[in-house]
Amino acid sequence: MAAELEGGKALGGLLSGLAQDAFHGHAGITEELLRVQLYPDVPADEFRPFLEKMRAILKSIASADMDFNQLEAFLTAQTKKQGGITSEQAAVISKFWKSHKTKIRESLMNQSRWDKGLRGLSWRIDGKSQSRHSAQIHTPVAIVELEFGENGQESEFLCLEFDEVKVNQILKNLSEVEESISTLMQPA
Amino acid sequence: MERASESSEPVLDAKSQLIDFQWKLGMAVSSDSCRSLKYPYVAVMLKVADQSGQIKNKFIEMTIPQFQNFYRQFKEIAAVMETV
């Protein structure tokens, strides 16, 4: 195996590229691009199996959402395998997962959401006044704009009008949701 | 994807009325790209009537932090409306 493949320096960059491709939906990160940028002295037919090995390791770690104990056990096993990884590489992979885990997990969550996700909410209150003879009646109205959309698609907007009665109805519904969430989050 | 108009800007004058609000608290367990997803989410169905009276269902999904912000905003709306 080429000496360059055994070291850890370019591996961090490689893992970033792999993550961009596999999780964050970044197009155009080819095998050739990674090889030329990070391992220019390694021939393509040697680089390919190395790249696939690293991709498979990263996918396993992400798929299992490994905590740090699981990660250490997994990487140790990889160093002991025939054709596995070096301990220097294990250290680089470990460091990479620890700093990118949250972002990767967020991307995986977004990837699995196929309905439209909430992107934004803004609102204002209008005070509608009516005058009947001398009496002035102020009726506050809430104008709420919701922004939502599917992954990678343009936003859709919905503009809703609420009077106080409707707002209180919604609050009642939302408090029921919150109650359900609390029940779910209670430790077993 | 449905749009109120051809332009990409929000049509702020075209206000709809909320007719019904339904919700579901779900848990995504695993997927093809992640065997250990384990995240809860809130899915809401908004039944809205636009200015012409046409009724449509809109489905929106939120993470728990997004839902909590959504709830907090509506509480704020209610608080401000009381003072107007």
Interface residues (C-beta under 8 A of the other chain):
Chain A: F23 A62 S63 A64 D65 R105 L108 M109 Q111 S112 R113 D115 K116 G117 L118 L121 W123 I125 G127 H138 P140 A142 I143 V144 E145 L146 E147 F148 G149 E150 Q153 E154 E156 F157 L158 C159 L160 E161 F162 E164 K166 V167 N168 Q169 I170 L171 N173 L174 S175 E176 V177 E178 S180 I181 L184 M185
Chain B: M1 E2 R3 A4 S8 P10 V11 L12 A14 K15 S16 Q17 L18 F21 W23 L25 M27 A28 S31 S33 C34 R35 S36 L37 K38 Y39 P40 Y41 V42 A43 L46 V48 K58 F59 I60 E61 M62 T63 I64 Q66 F67 Q68 N69 F70 Y71 Q73 F74 K75 I77 A78 V80 M81 E82 V84
